[in-house]
Amino acid sequence: MTTSSNDSPSEGLHLGQPLRVSALATRKPTRFRIEATAEQCAAAAAILDITAVTRLRFAGEVQPRGRHDWTLTATLEAEVEQPCSITLAPVISQIRETVERRYLADMPVPEADEIEMPEDDRDEPLPEVIDPGAVALEALALALPAYPRAPGAEMGEAVF
C-alpha cells in the first residue's frame, strides 16, 4: 500500500510531482502524466531488483468522490527486462495495467497486531499527499512476472 512519499519504498526516486490533497480541485479531475527518464528507469530497476526498466509511463487522473474521498485511476505501460527463472537469459516483458486506488477520509485504521486483508485492496486511508509516481512503482512491482521464462525454456525432470 503506497499512499505518500513519506512511507514509500521509492524514497529518493521521484517520478512525478506529488499532489497535495488540500490543493486539488474539488469539482473536476486533476490529470497527471509520468514519462520516466532513462535515469529514473534505471533507478526503478534497481529498486525492483530487476535487470532493466526500458520504458515507464503512467497517466491518469485523481478525481474527487463525494465530499472527502478521492479516486486515482491510471494506465501503467512499461517494458522491463528480467532474467529467465530457468536459464537466466534476458526476458523482455510488456506490461499494460489499469490501476485504481480509492483514498477514503473515514477509513478506519487497524489497531490489532493482525488483521484480515479485504478482498478489494483498492481502498487506502486518505493521505495528505497522493504520489502518482509511488503508485506507479508499486503497480509495476505487482505487475512483474513472478517467474519469467525465455522462449523454449523448460524445467527438467528431477529424479530422486
C-alpha positions as CSV (number, residue, x, y, z in Angstrom):
1,M,0.0,0.0,0.0
2,T,1.6,3.2,-1.2
3,T,-0.1,6.4,-0.1
4,S,2.5,9.1,0.4
5,S,6.1,9.9,-0.4
6,N,6.9,9.7,3.3
7,D,6.4,6.0,3.6
8,S,7.3,4.9,0.1
9,P,9.9,2.3,-0.7
10,S,10.8,4.5,-3.6
11,E,12.1,7.3,-1.4
12,G,14.7,9.2,-3.4
13,L,13.1,8.2,-6.8
14,H,10.7,11.0,-7.8
15,L,8.8,10.0,-10.9
16,G,6.4,13.0,-10.8
17,Q,5.1,15.8,-8.7
18,P,3.2,14.5,-5.6
19,L,-0.2,16.0,-5.3
20,R,-1.2,17.8,-2.1
21,V,-4.8,16.7,-1.4
22,S,-5.7,20.1,0.1
23,A,-4.7,21.8,-3.2
24,L,-6.7,19.5,-5.6
25,A,-9.7,20.8,-7.5
26,T,-12.8,19.5,-5.8
27,R,-15.1,19.8,-8.8
28,K,-13.0,18.3,-11.6
29,P,-10.3,15.7,-12.1
30,T,-6.6,16.5,-11.7
31,R,-4.8,14.9,-14.6
32,F,-1.2,13.7,-14.5
33,R,1.3,12.0,-16.9
34,I,4.6,10.5,-16.0
35,E,7.2,9.6,-18.6
36,A,10.2,8.2,-16.8
37,T,13.6,9.4,-18.0
38,A,16.5,6.9,-18.6
39,E,17.9,7.7,-15.1
40,Q,14.5,7.2,-13.5
41,C,14.1,3.9,-15.3
42,A,17.5,2.7,-14.1
43,A,16.6,3.7,-10.5
44,A,13.3,1.9,-10.7
45,A,15.0,-1.2,-12.0
46,A,17.4,-1.0,-9.0
47,I,14.6,-0.6,-6.5
48,L,12.6,-3.5,-8.1
49,D,15.8,-5.7,-8.3
50,I,15.4,-6.5,-12.0
51,T,17.8,-6.1,-14.9
52,A,16.2,-3.1,-16.6
53,V,13.1,-0.9,-17.0
54,T,13.4,0.4,-20.5
55,R,10.1,2.3,-20.7
56,L,7.7,3.5,-17.9
57,R,4.6,5.6,-18.5
58,F,1.9,6.3,-16.0
59,A,-1.0,8.5,-17.0
60,G,-4.4,9.2,-15.4
61,E,-6.3,11.4,-13.0
62,V,-7.2,12.0,-9.4
63,Q,-10.9,12.7,-9.1
64,P,-13.0,13.8,-6.1
65,R,-15.6,11.2,-4.9
66,G,-18.1,12.7,-2.5
67,R,-17.0,15.4,-0.1
68,H,-13.7,14.0,1.2
69,D,-12.8,10.9,-0.8
70,W,-10.6,10.6,-3.9
71,T,-10.0,8.1,-6.7
72,L,-6.8,7.7,-8.7
73,T,-7.3,5.9,-12.0
74,A,-4.4,5.5,-14.4
75,T,-2.9,3.3,-17.1
76,L,0.6,1.8,-16.5
77,E,2.7,1.0,-19.5
78,A,6.2,-0.4,-19.1
79,E,8.8,-2.6,-20.8
80,V,11.0,-4.5,-18.4
81,E,13.9,-7.0,-18.6
82,Q,14.3,-9.8,-16.1
83,P,16.4,-12.9,-16.1
84,C,14.7,-16.1,-17.1
85,S,13.8,-18.1,-13.9
86,I,15.3,-21.3,-15.5
87,T,18.1,-20.2,-17.8
88,L,18.9,-16.7,-16.6
89,A,18.6,-15.5,-20.2
90,P,17.1,-12.0,-20.5
91,V,13.3,-11.9,-20.9
92,I,11.6,-8.8,-22.1
93,S,8.0,-8.2,-20.8
94,Q,5.5,-5.7,-22.0
95,I,3.2,-4.5,-19.2
96,R,-0.1,-2.7,-19.5
97,E,-2.3,-2.4,-16.5
98,T,-5.2,-0.3,-15.4
99,V,-4.6,1.0,-11.8
100,E,-7.2,2.2,-9.4
101,R,-6.7,3.4,-5.8
102,R,-9.6,4.8,-3.7
103,Y,-8.4,7.2,-0.9
104,L,-11.0,7.3,1.9
105,A,-11.1,10.0,4.5
106,D,-13.0,7.9,7.0
107,M,-11.2,4.6,6.5
108,P,-10.7,3.0,10.0
109,V,-7.1,2.5,10.9
110,P,-6.4,-1.1,12.1
111,E,-5.4,-1.3,15.7
112,A,-4.8,-5.0,16.1
113,D,-1.5,-6.8,15.6
114,E,-3.1,-9.0,13.0
115,I,-5.9,-8.1,10.6
116,E,-7.7,-9.9,7.8
117,M,-6.9,-8.3,4.4
118,P,-10.1,-7.3,2.5
119,E,-10.7,-8.8,-0.9
120,D,-10.9,-5.4,-2.5
121,D,-7.4,-3.9,-2.0
122,R,-8.0,-0.6,-3.8
123,D,-9.1,1.2,-0.7
124,E,-6.5,3.2,1.3
125,P,-6.6,5.8,4.0
126,L,-6.6,9.4,2.6
127,P,-3.0,10.8,3.0
128,E,-2.1,14.5,2.9
129,V,-0.2,13.9,-0.4
130,I,-1.1,11.5,-3.2
131,D,2.1,10.5,-5.1
132,P,1.3,9.1,-8.5
133,G,5.0,8.2,-9.0
134,A,4.9,6.0,-5.9
135,V,1.7,4.4,-7.1
136,A,3.2,3.7,-10.5
137,L,6.3,2.0,-8.9
138,E,4.0,-0.1,-6.7
139,A,1.8,-1.1,-9.6
140,L,4.8,-2.1,-11.6
141,A,6.2,-4.2,-8.8
142,L,2.8,-6.0,-8.6
143,A,2.6,-6.5,-12.3
144,L,6.1,-8.0,-12.8
145,P,6.1,-11.6,-13.9
146,A,7.0,-13.7,-10.9
147,Y,8.8,-16.4,-12.9
148,P,9.7,-15.0,-16.4
149,R,10.6,-17.6,-18.9
150,A,12.7,-17.3,-22.1
151,P,11.2,-18.9,-25.2
152,G,11.8,-22.7,-25.1
153,A,13.0,-22.7,-21.5
154,E,11.5,-25.7,-19.7
155,M,12.0,-27.3,-16.3
156,G,13.9,-30.5,-16.4
157,E,12.5,-33.6,-14.6
158,A,14.0,-34.3,-11.2
159,V,14.7,-38.0,-10.5
160,F,15.5,-38.9,-6.9
